[in-house]
């Protein structure tokens, strides 16, 4: 098998794995929302229709951080797969461990930026 076919096969396997991991979140989300609507109706509280700018900003930041978390998981899976399939080749092992290390550093940066943002939102704004 040529190198290009092997890379395409690896990318396809990784894509299928990602789809398998993410699909249940979308499948079961509708059931959870329907269950929560029943609880909401029986609670006696009114639904808030207006959202403030800070709530919209908070939802945007949460969405952005969720996307970054998915990217972190993808990078960790890719780095782990590359490490496991390195076959003792030092250059491949070094490359895959660099991917894992950079993914962890990126996660630390994202968590730190969220902590700074939460502090600013809570105490300064």
C-alpha positions, 0 to 999 in steps of 0.5 A, a space after each residue: 500500500 502506498 503512503 498516500 493510501 495509508 494516510 487516507 485510510 488513517 484519516 478515514 478511520 479517525 473520521 469514523 471514530 469521531 462520528 461514533 463518539 459525537 453521534 450519541 450527543 445529538 441523538 439523545 439531546 432531543 429526548 433530554 429536552 422533551 423531558 425537561 419541558 415536562 418538568 418546566 411545565 409542572 414547576 410553576 415558573 414562567 419561562 424567561 423570554 428576554 436574554 441579556 447581552 451577558 447571557 448571549 456572550 456567555 452562551 457564545 463563549 460556552 459554545 466556543 469552548 465546547 468546540 475547542 474541547 472537541 478539537 482537543 479530544 480529536 488531537 488526543 485521539 490522533 496523537 494516541 493513534 499515531 503513537 500506537 502505530 509508530 512501530 518503534 520508529 523514533 521520529 514517529 514517536 517524537 511527532 506523536 508525543 509532540 502532538 499530545 504535548 501541544 494538545 495538552 498545552 492548548 487545553 491549559 491555555 483554554 482553561 486559563 483563558 476561561 478562568 480569566 474571562 469568568 473573573 472579568 465577567 464576575 468582578 469587573 463587569 
